[in-house]
Amino acid sequence: MRGSAFVVAFAFCVAAIAGGSAGAATSKSAFLVFVEPTVSASSTGLTLETELEGTFNVANRTASGGGEYSVTDGTALLESGTFTLTRLVAFQFYGCGEVEGTTLPPDFCGGQVILGFHSTSSTGVQRDGLIVVNCQIHDPGGQAPPGTSEGVTANAHGVNFNTHVTGDNLFVMLP
């Protein structure tokens, strides 16, 4: 996305984990959030590609940063633009340090974060919505919650992009 550190960090955050259960752990920390180009689909056949870099602070319920998006219908580009994170809505913490049995740096974490955003299309149309980022990293010996998968979903302007197609995400706990 925007640098070699992201590429190196992303090499550790791999595809979804099935089954198991996460502990009831929570975190009141601040995190960096990275979303590589990720594709989500709607039930109407539209697809959404997003990428994102930002931060969120669980204790303060804040978020900042942003990214780019594009909406397509098959091969036809319908809309593209940028978005800015506006707030933290909710965060479910899965833990830090492991994915699919691979040990990661202790500040590489997973969970599901719901963030508010404000987008501006290339034509100037503005919308508010929600983006959900899910990263399957968890505590050593644990697993992400059953039924979760690595990816992004979003809801904006009445379109619900609720199916993960591709993508990897990473949360890095800040000191």
C-alpha positions in Angstrom: 0.0 0.0 0.0 2.2 2.9 1.2 5.5 1.5 2.3 7.8 -1.5 2.7 7.0 -1.7 6.5 3.4 -2.5 5.5 4.4 -5.1 3.0 6.6 -6.9 5.6 3.9 -6.6 8.3 1.3 -7.9 5.9 3.3 -11.0 5.1 2.4 -12.3 8.6 -1.4 -11.6 8.5 -2.7 -14.5 6.4 -6.0 -15.9 5.4 -8.9 -16.8 7.6 -9.0 -19.3 10.5 -12.0 -21.6 10.8 -13.5 -22.9 14.0 -12.5 -22.5 17.7 -13.4 -19.6 20.0 -11.7 -16.5 21.1 -11.4 -15.6 24.8 -13.4 -12.8 26.3 -10.4 -10.6 26.3 -10.8 -6.9 25.6 -8.3 -4.2 25.0 -8.4 -0.4 25.7 -5.3 0.2 23.6 -4.6 2.2 20.5 -3.9 0.5 17.2 -2.6 1.1 13.7 -4.9 -0.4 11.2 -3.8 -1.5 7.7 -6.0 -2.9 4.9 -4.4 -4.0 1.7 -6.5 -3.7 -1.5 -9.5 -5.7 -0.4 -12.6 -6.7 -2.4 -16.1 -7.1 -0.9 -19.3 -7.9 -2.7 -23.0 -7.0 -2.3 -26.0 -9.2 -2.9 -26.8 -7.1 -6.0 -23.5 -8.1 -7.7 -21.6 -4.8 -7.1 -18.1 -5.1 -5.7 -16.2 -2.7 -3.5 -12.4 -2.4 -3.4 -10.9 -0.6 -0.5 -7.6 0.1 1.0 -7.0 1.9 4.3 -4.3 3.2 6.7 -5.2 4.7 10.0 -5.4 4.5 13.8 -8.1 3.8 16.3 -8.1 4.3 20.1 -10.4 2.0 22.0 -10.3 3.9 25.3 -11.1 7.3 23.6 -13.4 5.8 21.0 -11.6 7.8 18.2 -10.4 7.0 14.8 -8.3 8.8 12.1 -6.8 8.0 8.8 -8.4 7.1 5.5 -8.1 5.4 2.2 -9.4 4.9 -1.3 -12.3 3.0 -2.8 -13.9 2.0 -6.0 -17.3 0.4 -6.8 -17.7 -1.8 -9.9 -20.5 -3.7 -11.6 -18.7 -6.5 -13.4 -15.9 -4.7 -15.2 -17.6 -1.3 -15.3 -16.3 1.3 -12.8 -19.3 3.0 -11.2 -17.6 5.2 -8.7 -14.3 5.8 -7.0 -13.0 8.2 -4.4 -11.5 8.7 -1.0 -12.8 8.3 2.5 -11.8 9.6 6.0 -12.3 7.7 9.2 -14.6 9.7 11.5 -15.1 7.6 14.7 -14.7 4.2 16.4 -18.1 2.5 16.8 -17.0 -0.8 18.3 -14.0 -3.2 18.7 -13.9 -6.9 19.5 -10.3 -7.9 20.5 -9.1 -11.4 19.5 -5.6 -11.1 21.0 -2.1 -10.7 19.7 0.8 -12.8 18.5 -0.4 -15.8 16.4 -2.2 -16.8 13.2 -2.7 -20.3 11.8 0.0 -21.6 14.3 2.6 -19.0 13.1 4.1 -16.9 15.9 4.0 -13.2 15.1 5.5 -10.1 16.8 3.6 -9.6 20.1 2.2 -6.2 18.9 0.5 -7.8 15.8 -3.1 -8.2 16.9 -6.5 -9.2 15.5 -10.1 -8.4 16.1 -13.1 -6.8 14.5 -13.3 -3.0 14.4 -16.3 -1.0 13.2 -15.4 2.5 12.0 -17.5 5.4 10.8 -16.3 7.1 7.6 -17.1 10.0 5.4 -16.4 9.5 1.6 -16.1 11.8 -1.3 -16.4 10.4 -4.8 -14.4 11.6 -7.8 -17.5 13.5 -8.9 -17.9 15.2 -5.5 -20.8 13.1 -4.1 -20.4 12.7 -0.3 -21.6 9.9 1.9 -21.3 8.6 5.4 -21.2 4.9 6.3 -19.6 2.1 8.3 -16.7 -0.1 7.5 -16.0 -3.3 9.4 -12.4 -4.6 9.3 -11.7 -8.2 10.5 -8.2 -9.5 11.2 -7.8 -13.2 12.3 -4.7 -12.8 14.4 -5.3 -14.0 18.0 -3.6 -15.0 21.2 -1.2 -18.0 21.1 -3.1 -21.2 21.4 -6.4 -19.5 20.7 -8.5 -18.9 17.6 -10.6 -16.1 16.1 -14.4 -16.6 16.7 -16.2 -19.2 14.6 -17.8 -17.8 11.5 -15.4 -14.9 11.1 -13.1 -14.4 8.2 -10.3 -12.0 7.1 -11.7 -9.1 5.2 -13.7 -5.9 5.1 -17.4 -5.2 4.8 -19.0 -1.8 4.4 -22.4 -0.2 4.3 -22.9 3.2 2.5 -25.8 4.9 0.8 -28.0 1.8 1.1 -25.6 -0.7 -0.4 -24.4 -3.4 1.9 -21.1 -4.9 0.8 -21.3 -7.8 3.2 -19.3 -10.6 1.6 -15.5 -10.9 1.9 -13.9 -11.8 -1.4 -10.2 -11.1 -1.0 -7.9 -9.2 1.3 -5.7 -9.1 4.4 -5.7 -6.8 7.3 -3.4 -6.0 10.3 -3.8 -4.2 13.6 -0.6 -3.1 15.3 -0.9 -2.3 19.0 0.7 1.1 19.9 2.8 1.4 23.0 
